[in-house]
Amino acid sequence: MRKVVNFCDYFVICTASSDRRIRGLAENIKEELNKIGVSIFHLQGLEDGNWVLVDMGEVVVHIFSESVREFYGLEHLWQDAKKVSWKK
């Protein structure tokens, strides 16, 4: 993302099948980042559960419901950014 925007290096974009799973993923991200001492600068959307944004500065995570992900189309909006494969 760094060559396309000036506010982060990476977007992580994922979809969950329910608001409960979206909130669960966001809470798990919070817990795991806390364990390794990574600060979250901004967390938004937990109450609604359709789109949660977790901003750690260099990395911004977007957790969407299927319909909201399709509606906003971040992949299309930021299509000039290089895609990175990530394997655990």
Jmol script that loads the backbone (N, CA, C; Angstrom):
load data "model"
ATOM      1  N   MET A   1       0.816  -1.192   0.000  1.00  0.00           N
ATOM      2  CA  MET A   1       0.000   0.000   0.000  1.00  0.00           C
ATOM      3  C   MET A   1       0.863   1.261   0.000  1.00  0.00           C
ATOM      4  N   ARG A   2       2.097   1.171   0.468  1.00  0.00           N
ATOM      5  CA  ARG A   2       2.920   2.369   0.655  1.00  0.00           C
ATOM      6  C   ARG A   2       3.084   3.165  -0.635  1.00  0.00           C
ATOM      7  N   LYS A   3       3.132   2.516  -1.784  1.00  0.00           N
ATOM      8  CA  LYS A   3       3.287   3.246  -3.038  1.00  0.00           C
ATOM      9  C   LYS A   3       1.980   3.882  -3.502  1.00  0.00           C
ATOM     10  N   VAL A   4       0.868   3.508  -2.866  1.00  0.00           N
ATOM     11  CA  VAL A   4      -0.447   4.013  -3.272  1.00  0.00           C
ATOM     12  C   VAL A   4      -1.000   5.025  -2.270  1.00  0.00           C
ATOM     13  N   VAL A   5      -0.732   4.809  -0.985  1.00  0.00           N
ATOM     14  CA  VAL A   5      -1.221   5.700   0.077  1.00  0.00           C
ATOM     15  C   VAL A   5      -0.071   6.060   1.010  1.00  0.00           C
ATOM     16  N   ASN A   6      -0.292   7.056   1.834  1.00  0.00           N
ATOM     17  CA  ASN A   6       0.772   7.466   2.758  1.00  0.00           C
ATOM     18  C   ASN A   6       0.450   7.156   4.221  1.00  0.00           C
ATOM     19  N   PHE A   7      -0.560   6.330   4.468  1.00  0.00           N
ATOM     20  CA  PHE A   7      -0.962   6.081   5.850  1.00  0.00           C
ATOM     21  C   PHE A   7      -0.743   4.659   6.342  1.00  0.00           C
ATOM     22  N   CYS A   8      -0.337   3.746   5.474  1.00  0.00           N
ATOM     23  CA  CYS A   8      -0.036   2.387   5.937  1.00  0.00           C
ATOM     24  C   CYS A   8       0.794   1.660   4.894  1.00  0.00           C
ATOM     25  N   ASP A   9       1.375   0.534   5.308  1.00  0.00           N
ATOM     26  CA  ASP A   9       2.138  -0.306   4.385  1.00  0.00           C
ATOM     27  C   ASP A   9       1.299  -1.466   3.850  1.00  0.00           C
ATOM     28  N   TYR A  10       0.372  -1.962   4.673  1.00  0.00           N
ATOM     29  CA  TYR A  10      -0.416  -3.129   4.282  1.00  0.00           C
ATOM     30  C   TYR A  10      -1.868  -2.981   4.693  1.00  0.00           C
ATOM     31  N   PHE A  11      -2.759  -3.481   3.831  1.00  0.00           N
ATOM     32  CA  PHE A  11      -4.155  -3.739   4.174  1.00  0.00           C
ATOM     33  C   PHE A  11      -4.288  -5.251   4.261  1.00  0.00           C
ATOM     34  N   VAL A  12      -4.962  -5.735   5.280  1.00  0.00           N
ATOM     35  CA  VAL A  12      -5.377  -7.133   5.356  1.00  0.00           C
ATOM     36  C   VAL A  12      -6.890  -7.089   5.228  1.00  0.00           C
ATOM     37  N   ILE A  13      -7.412  -7.753   4.211  1.00  0.00           N
ATOM     38  CA  ILE A  13      -8.846  -7.716   3.943  1.00  0.00           C
ATOM     39  C   ILE A  13      -9.378  -9.132   4.031  1.00  0.00           C
ATOM     40  N   CYS A  14     -10.392  -9.319   4.884  1.00  0.00           N
ATOM     41  CA  CYS A  14     -10.977 -10.652   5.023  1.00  0.00           C
ATOM     42  C   CYS A  14     -12.477 -10.553   5.224  1.00  0.00           C
ATOM     43  N   THR A  15     -13.133 -11.683   5.059  1.00  0.00           N
ATOM     44  CA  THR A  15     -14.583 -11.782   5.180  1.00  0.00           C
ATOM     45  C   THR A  15     -14.929 -12.844   6.212  1.00  0.00           C
ATOM     46  N   ALA A  16     -15.953 -12.550   7.000  1.00  0.00           N
ATOM     47  CA  ALA A  16     -16.487 -13.537   7.937  1.00  0.00           C
ATOM     48  C   ALA A  16     -17.981 -13.682   7.660  1.00  0.00           C
ATOM     49  N   SER A  17     -18.517 -14.831   8.003  1.00  0.00           N
ATOM     50  CA  SER A  17     -19.884 -15.165   7.596  1.00  0.00           C
ATOM     51  C   SER A  17     -20.979 -14.638   8.519  1.00  0.00           C
ATOM     52  N   SER A  18     -20.613 -14.018   9.640  1.00  0.00           N
ATOM     53  CA  SER A  18     -21.645 -13.464  10.535  1.00  0.00           C
ATOM     54  C   SER A  18     -21.044 -12.338  11.372  1.00  0.00           C
ATOM     55  N   ASP A  19     -21.920 -11.505  11.929  1.00  0.00           N
ATOM     56  CA  ASP A  19     -21.433 -10.414  12.778  1.00  0.00           C
ATOM     57  C   ASP A  19     -20.711 -10.966  14.006  1.00  0.00           C
ATOM     58  N   ARG A  20     -21.170 -12.083  14.501  1.00  0.00           N
ATOM     59  CA  ARG A  20     -20.512 -12.705  15.654  1.00  0.00           C
ATOM     60  C   ARG A  20     -19.082 -13.135  15.318  1.00  0.00           C
ATOM     61  N   ARG A  21     -18.895 -13.703  14.137  1.00  0.00           N
ATOM     62  CA  ARG A  21     -17.550 -14.119  13.726  1.00  0.00           C
ATOM     63  C   ARG A  21     -16.659 -12.913  13.435  1.00  0.00           C
ATOM     64  N   ILE A  22     -17.235 -11.867  12.871  1.00  0.00           N
ATOM     65  CA  ILE A  22     -16.469 -10.643  12.622  1.00  0.00           C
ATOM     66  C   ILE A  22     -15.946 -10.091  13.942  1.00  0.00           C
ATOM     67  N   ARG A  23     -16.827  -9.974  14.923  1.00  0.00           N
ATOM     68  CA  ARG A  23     -16.402  -9.473  16.237  1.00  0.00           C
ATOM     69  C   ARG A  23     -15.400 -10.423  16.883  1.00  0.00           C
ATOM     70  N   GLY A  24     -15.605 -11.721  16.730  1.00  0.00           N
ATOM     71  CA  GLY A  24     -14.679 -12.708  17.295  1.00  0.00           C
ATOM     72  C   GLY A  24     -13.284 -12.591  16.696  1.00  0.00           C
ATOM     73  N   LEU A  25     -13.213 -12.429  15.387  1.00  0.00           N
ATOM     74  CA  LEU A  25     -11.908 -12.240  14.740  1.00  0.00           C
ATOM     75  C   LEU A  25     -11.222 -10.976  15.251  1.00  0.00           C
ATOM     76  N   ALA A  26     -11.980  -9.892  15.339  1.00  0.00           N
ATOM     77  CA  ALA A  26     -11.408  -8.622  15.816  1.00  0.00           C
ATOM     78  C   ALA A  26     -10.915  -8.749  17.252  1.00  0.00           C
ATOM     79  N   GLU A  27     -11.697  -9.393  18.099  1.00  0.00           N
ATOM     80  CA  GLU A  27     -11.287  -9.578  19.494  1.00  0.00           C
ATOM     81  C   GLU A  27     -10.037 -10.448  19.587  1.00  0.00           C
ATOM     82  N   ASN A  28      -9.968 -11.483  18.738  1.00  0.00           N
ATOM     83  CA  ASN A  28      -8.790 -12.349  18.738  1.00  0.00           C
ATOM     84  C   ASN A  28      -7.555 -11.588  18.268  1.00  0.00           C
ATOM     85  N   ILE A  29      -7.712 -10.760  17.262  1.00  0.00           N
ATOM     86  CA  ILE A  29      -6.593  -9.928  16.798  1.00  0.00           C
ATOM     87  C   ILE A  29      -6.112  -9.042  17.936  1.00  0.00           C
ATOM     88  N   LYS A  30      -7.051  -8.401  18.650  1.00  0.00           N
ATOM     89  CA  LYS A  30      -6.689  -7.549  19.788  1.00  0.00           C
ATOM     90  C   LYS A  30      -5.892  -8.316  20.829  1.00  0.00           C
ATOM     91  N   GLU A  31      -6.381  -9.497  21.188  1.00  0.00           N
ATOM     92  CA  GLU A  31      -5.724 -10.305  22.214  1.00  0.00           C
ATOM     93  C   GLU A  31      -4.317 -10.730  21.797  1.00  0.00           C
ATOM     94  N   GLU A  32      -4.188 -11.198  20.568  1.00  0.00           N
ATOM     95  CA  GLU A  32      -2.889 -11.684  20.101  1.00  0.00           C
ATOM     96  C   GLU A  32      -1.882 -10.540  19.954  1.00  0.00           C
ATOM     97  N   LEU A  33      -2.339  -9.383  19.479  1.00  0.00           N
ATOM     98  CA  LEU A  33      -1.446  -8.234  19.374  1.00  0.00           C
ATOM     99  C   LEU A  33      -0.999  -7.772  20.753  1.00  0.00           C
ATOM    100  N   ASN A  34      -1.914  -7.801  21.701  1.00  0.00           N
ATOM    101  CA  ASN A  34      -1.584  -7.422  23.073  1.00  0.00           C
ATOM    102  C   ASN A  34      -0.498  -8.340  23.647  1.00  0.00           C
ATOM    103  N   LYS A  35      -0.594  -9.637  23.339  1.00  0.00           N
ATOM    104  CA  LYS A  35       0.389 -10.598  23.829  1.00  0.00           C
ATOM    105  C   LYS A  35       1.801 -10.291  23.333  1.00  0.00           C
ATOM    106  N   ILE A  36       1.903  -9.750  22.119  1.00  0.00           N
ATOM    107  CA  ILE A  36       3.231  -9.484  21.565  1.00  0.00           C
ATOM    108  C   ILE A  36       3.609  -8.000  21.641  1.00  0.00           C
ATOM    109  N   GLY A  37       2.786  -7.228  22.340  1.00  0.00           N
ATOM    110  CA  GLY A  37       3.112  -5.833  22.599  1.00  0.00           C
ATOM    111  C   GLY A  37       2.883  -4.871  21.449  1.00  0.00           C
ATOM    112  N   VAL A  38       1.995  -5.222  20.524  1.00  0.00           N
ATOM    113  CA  VAL A  38       1.682  -4.337  19.404  1.00  0.00           C
ATOM    114  C   VAL A  38       0.456  -3.513  19.768  1.00  0.00           C
ATOM    115  N   SER A  39       0.568  -2.198  19.610  1.00  0.00           N
ATOM    116  CA  SER A  39      -0.527  -1.294  19.952  1.00  0.00           C
ATOM    117  C   SER A  39      -1.495  -1.138  18.790  1.00  0.00           C
ATOM    118  N   ILE A  40      -2.757  -1.026  19.127  1.00  0.00           N
ATOM    119  CA  ILE A  40      -3.798  -0.701  18.158  1.00  0.00           C
ATOM    120  C   ILE A  40      -4.072   0.787  18.292  1.00  0.00           C
ATOM    121  N   PHE A  41      -3.930   1.511  17.182  1.00  0.00           N
ATOM    122  CA  PHE A  41      -4.170   2.953  17.198  1.00  0.00           C
ATOM    123  C   PHE A  41      -5.654   3.278  17.121  1.00  0.00           C
ATOM    124  N   HIS A  42      -6.384   2.454  16.379  1.00  0.00           N
ATOM    125  CA  HIS A  42      -7.808   2.729  16.205  1.00  0.00           C
ATOM    126  C   HIS A  42      -8.540   1.418  15.959  1.00  0.00           C
ATOM    127  N   LEU A  43      -9.681   1.260  16.613  1.00  0.00           N
ATOM    128  CA  LEU A  43     -10.533   0.102  16.429  1.00  0.00           C
ATOM    129  C   LEU A  43     -11.943   0.610  16.243  1.00  0.00           C
ATOM    130  N   GLN A  44     -12.569   0.216  15.148  1.00  0.00           N
ATOM    131  CA  GLN A  44     -13.888   0.760  14.836  1.00  0.00           C
ATOM    132  C   GLN A  44     -14.794  -0.318  14.265  1.00  0.00           C
ATOM    133  N   GLY A  45     -16.055  -0.292  14.631  1.00  0.00           N
ATOM    134  CA  GLY A  45     -17.052  -1.156  14.037  1.00  0.00           C
ATOM    135  C   GLY A  45     -17.460  -2.365  14.852  1.00  0.00           C
ATOM    136  N   LEU A  46     -16.897  -2.550  16.042  1.00  0.00           N
ATOM    137  CA  LEU A  46     -17.248  -3.724  16.849  1.00  0.00           C
ATOM    138  C   LEU A  46     -18.736  -3.761  17.191  1.00  0.00           C
ATOM    139  N   GLU A  47     -19.314  -2.618  17.453  1.00  0.00           N
ATOM    140  CA  GLU A  47     -20.727  -2.573  17.853  1.00  0.00           C
ATOM    141  C   GLU A  47     -21.638  -3.058  16.721  1.00  0.00           C
ATOM    142  N   ASP A  48     -21.374  -2.589  15.509  1.00  0.00           N
ATOM    143  CA  ASP A  48     -22.215  -2.932  14.364  1.00  0.00           C
ATOM    144  C   ASP A  48     -21.934  -4.333  13.854  1.00  0.00           C
ATOM    145  N   GLY A  49     -20.668  -4.671  13.724  1.00  0.00           N
ATOM    146  CA  GLY A  49     -20.281  -6.020  13.327  1.00  0.00           C
ATOM    147  C   GLY A  49     -20.370  -6.327  11.848  1.00  0.00           C
ATOM    148  N   ASN A  50     -20.519  -5.310  10.984  1.00  0.00           N
ATOM    149  CA  ASN A  50     -20.534  -5.549   9.541  1.00  0.00           C
ATOM    150  C   ASN A  50     -19.195  -5.250   8.885  1.00  0.00           C
ATOM    151  N   TRP A  51     -18.444  -4.340   9.513  1.00  0.00           N
ATOM    152  CA  TRP A  51     -17.117  -3.980   9.019  1.00  0.00           C
ATOM    153  C   TRP A  51     -16.315  -3.491  10.212  1.00  0.00           C
ATOM    154  N   VAL A  52     -15.342  -4.264  10.607  1.00  0.00           N
ATOM    155  CA  VAL A  52     -14.466  -3.867  11.714  1.00  0.00           C
ATOM    156  C   VAL A  52     -13.118  -3.483  11.128  1.00  0.00           C
ATOM    157  N   LEU A  53     -12.623  -2.354  11.565  1.00  0.00           N
ATOM    158  CA  LEU A  53     -11.321  -1.857  11.144  1.00  0.00           C
ATOM    159  C   LEU A  53     -10.395  -1.882  12.350  1.00  0.00           C
ATOM    160  N   VAL A  54      -9.245  -2.504  12.186  1.00  0.00           N
ATOM    161  CA  VAL A  54      -8.223  -2.561  13.226  1.00  0.00           C
ATOM    162  C   VAL A  54      -6.968  -1.901  12.649  1.00  0.00           C
ATOM    163  N   ASP A  55      -6.624  -0.735  13.176  1.00  0.00           N
ATOM    164  CA  ASP A  55      -5.523   0.061  12.636  1.00  0.00           C
ATOM    165  C   ASP A  55      -4.331   0.017  13.580  1.00  0.00           C
ATOM    166  N   MET A  56      -3.233  -0.578  13.101  1.00  0.00           N
ATOM    167  CA  MET A  56      -2.005  -0.643  13.876  1.00  0.00           C
ATOM    168  C   MET A  56      -0.936   0.266  13.303  1.00  0.00           C
ATOM    169  N   GLY A  57      -1.328   1.182  12.460  1.00  0.00           N
ATOM    170  CA  GLY A  57      -0.375   2.099  11.846  1.00  0.00           C
ATOM    171  C   GLY A  57       0.111   1.580  10.516  1.00  0.00           C
ATOM    172  N   GLU A  58       1.118   0.738  10.536  1.00  0.00           N
ATOM    173  CA  GLU A  58       1.684   0.206   9.299  1.00  0.00           C
ATOM    174  C   GLU A  58       0.777  -0.839   8.652  1.00  0.00           C
ATOM    175  N   VAL A  59      -0.054  -1.479   9.469  1.00  0.00           N
ATOM    176  CA  VAL A  59      -0.979  -2.504   8.984  1.00  0.00           C
ATOM    177  C   VAL A  59      -2.392  -2.125   9.411  1.00  0.00           C
ATOM    178  N   VAL A  60      -3.317  -2.188   8.450  1.00  0.00           N
ATOM    179  CA  VAL A  60      -4.733  -1.930   8.731  1.00  0.00           C
ATOM    180  C   VAL A  60      -5.514  -3.169   8.316  1.00  0.00           C
ATOM    181  N   VAL A  61      -6.261  -3.737   9.257  1.00  0.00           N
ATOM    182  CA  VAL A  61      -7.052  -4.940   9.001  1.00  0.00           C
ATOM    183  C   VAL A  61      -8.507  -4.538   8.822  1.00  0.00           C
ATOM    184  N   HIS A  62      -9.130  -5.054   7.755  1.00  0.00           N
ATOM    185  CA  HIS A  62     -10.545  -4.849   7.492  1.00  0.00           C
ATOM    186  C   HIS A  62     -11.217  -6.212   7.558  1.00  0.00           C
ATOM    187  N   ILE A  63     -12.204  -6.360   8.428  1.00  0.00           N
ATOM    188  CA  ILE A  63     -12.967  -7.604   8.530  1.00  0.00           C
ATOM    189  C   ILE A  63     -14.398  -7.274   8.130  1.00  0.00           C
ATOM    190  N   PHE A  64     -14.860  -7.856   7.039  1.00  0.00           N
ATOM    191  CA  PHE A  64     -16.146  -7.520   6.440  1.00  0.00           C
ATOM    192  C   PHE A  64     -17.149  -8.657   6.509  1.00  0.00           C
ATOM    193  N   SER A  65     -18.430  -8.282   6.466  1.00  0.00           N
ATOM    194  CA  SER A  65     -19.459  -9.233   6.070  1.00  0.00           C
ATOM    195  C   SER A  65     -19.364  -9.324   4.543  1.00  0.00           C
ATOM    196  N   GLU A  66     -19.899 -10.376   3.952  1.00  0.00           N
ATOM    197  CA  GLU A  66     -19.800 -10.549   2.499  1.00  0.00           C
ATOM    198  C   GLU A  66     -20.428  -9.377   1.749  1.00  0.00           C
ATOM    199  N   SER A  67     -21.610  -8.964   2.160  1.00  0.00           N
ATOM    200  CA  SER A  67     -22.313  -7.900   1.430  1.00  0.00           C
ATOM    201  C   SER A  67     -21.599  -6.556   1.540  1.00  0.00           C
ATOM    202  N   VAL A  68     -21.054  -6.251   2.709  1.00  0.00           N
ATOM    203  CA  VAL A  68     -20.349  -4.976   2.889  1.00  0.00           C
ATOM    204  C   VAL A  68     -19.027  -4.992   2.118  1.00  0.00           C
ATOM    205  N   ARG A  69     -18.349  -6.125   2.115  1.00  0.00           N
ATOM    206  CA  ARG A  69     -17.100  -6.207   1.340  1.00  0.00           C
ATOM    207  C   ARG A  69     -17.373  -6.004  -0.141  1.00  0.00           C
ATOM    208  N   GLU A  70     -18.411  -6.623  -0.631  1.00  0.00           N
ATOM    209  CA  GLU A  70     -18.773  -6.467  -2.038  1.00  0.00           C
ATOM    210  C   GLU A  70     -19.170  -5.018  -2.346  1.00  0.00           C
ATOM    211  N   PHE A  71     -19.941  -4.400  -1.459  1.00  0.00           N
ATOM    212  CA  PHE A  71     -20.409  -3.033  -1.670  1.00  0.00           C
ATOM    213  C   PHE A  71     -19.250  -2.033  -1.758  1.00  0.00           C
ATOM    214  N   TYR A  72     -18.306  -2.114  -0.817  1.00  0.00           N
ATOM    215  CA  TYR A  72     -17.215  -1.140  -0.788  1.00  0.00           C
ATOM    216  C   TYR A  72     -16.080  -1.472  -1.751  1.00  0.00           C
ATOM    217  N   GLY A  73     -15.877  -2.721  -2.070  1.00  0.00           N
ATOM    218  CA  GLY A  73     -14.906  -3.122  -3.073  1.00  0.00           C
ATOM    219  C   GLY A  73     -13.507  -2.556  -2.881  1.00  0.00           C
ATOM    220  N   LEU A  74     -12.948  -2.711  -1.677  1.00  0.00           N
ATOM    221  CA  LEU A  74     -11.615  -2.168  -1.424  1.00  0.00           C
ATOM    222  C   LEU A  74     -10.557  -2.725  -2.368  1.00  0.00           C
ATOM    223  N   GLU A  75     -10.707  -3.975  -2.751  1.00  0.00           N
ATOM    224  CA  GLU A  75      -9.742  -4.559  -3.684  1.00  0.00           C
ATOM    225  C   GLU A  75      -9.735  -3.785  -5.003  1.00  0.00           C
ATOM    226  N   HIS A  76     -10.904  -3.385  -5.442  1.00  0.00           N
ATOM    227  CA  HIS A  76     -10.988  -2.602  -6.684  1.00  0.00           C
ATOM    228  C   HIS A  76     -10.504  -1.173  -6.458  1.00  0.00           C
ATOM    229  N   LEU A  77     -10.910  -0.587  -5.353  1.00  0.00           N
ATOM    230  CA  LEU A  77     -10.532   0.795  -5.042  1.00  0.00           C
ATOM    231  C   LEU A  77      -9.017   0.960  -4.959  1.00  0.00           C
ATOM    232  N   TRP A  78      -8.347  -0.037  -4.390  1.00  0.00           N
ATOM    233  CA  TRP A  78      -6.896   0.027  -4.210  1.00  0.00           C
ATOM    234  C   TRP A  78      -6.186  -0.958  -5.132  1.00  0.00           C
ATOM    235  N   GLN A  79      -6.705  -1.169  -6.308  1.00  0.00           N
ATOM    236  CA  GLN A  79      -6.155  -2.179  -7.220  1.00  0.00           C
ATOM    237  C   GLN A  79      -4.728  -1.903  -7.682  1.00  0.00           C
ATOM    238  N   ASP A  80      -4.257  -0.674  -7.550  1.00  0.00           N
ATOM    239  CA  ASP A  80      -2.886  -0.364  -7.932  1.00  0.00           C
ATOM    240  C   ASP A  80      -1.860  -0.838  -6.899  1.00  0.00           C
ATOM    241  N   ALA A  81      -2.327  -1.224  -5.733  1.00  0.00           N
ATOM    242  CA  ALA A  81      -1.417  -1.725  -4.694  1.00  0.00           C
ATOM    243  C   ALA A  81      -0.975  -3.144  -5.038  1.00  0.00           C
ATOM    244  N   LYS A  82       0.260  -3.446  -4.709  1.00  0.00           N
ATOM    245  CA  LYS A  82       0.793  -4.781  -4.952  1.00  0.00           C
ATOM    246  C   LYS A  82       0.141  -5.779  -4.001  1.00  0.00           C
ATOM    247  N   LYS A  83      -0.300  -6.907  -4.528  1.00  0.00           N
ATOM    248  CA  LYS A  83      -0.860  -7.965  -3.690  1.00  0.00           C
ATOM    249  C   LYS A  83       0.272  -8.827  -3.167  1.00  0.00           C
ATOM    250  N   VAL A  84       0.151  -9.189  -1.901  1.00  0.00           N
ATOM    251  CA  VAL A  84       1.170  -9.999  -1.230  1.00  0.00           C
ATOM    252  C   VAL A  84       0.525 -11.271  -0.735  1.00  0.00           C
ATOM    253  N   SER A  85       1.090 -12.400  -1.078  1.00  0.00           N
ATOM    254  CA  SER A  85       0.598 -13.674  -0.553  1.00  0.00           C
ATOM    255  C   SER A  85       1.150 -13.866   0.845  1.00  0.00           C
ATOM    256  N   TRP A  86       0.327 -14.385   1.723  1.00  0.00           N
ATOM    257  CA  TRP A  86       0.730 -14.576   3.094  1.00  0.00           C
ATOM    258  C   TRP A  86       0.365 -15.984   3.524  1.00  0.00           C
ATOM    259  N   LYS A  87       1.361 -16.733   3.895  1.00  0.00           N
ATOM    260  CA  LYS A  87       1.132 -18.102   4.363  1.00  0.00           C
ATOM    261  C   LYS A  87       1.685 -18.226   5.750  1.00  0.00           C
ATOM    262  N   LYS A  88       0.915 -18.864   6.600  1.00  0.00           N
ATOM    263  CA  LYS A  88       1.312 -19.042   7.991  1.00  0.00           C
ATOM    264  C   LYS A  88       2.255 -20.203   8.123  1.00  0.00           C
TER     265      LYS A  88
END
end "model"
wireframe off; spacefill off
backbone 0.3
color backbone group
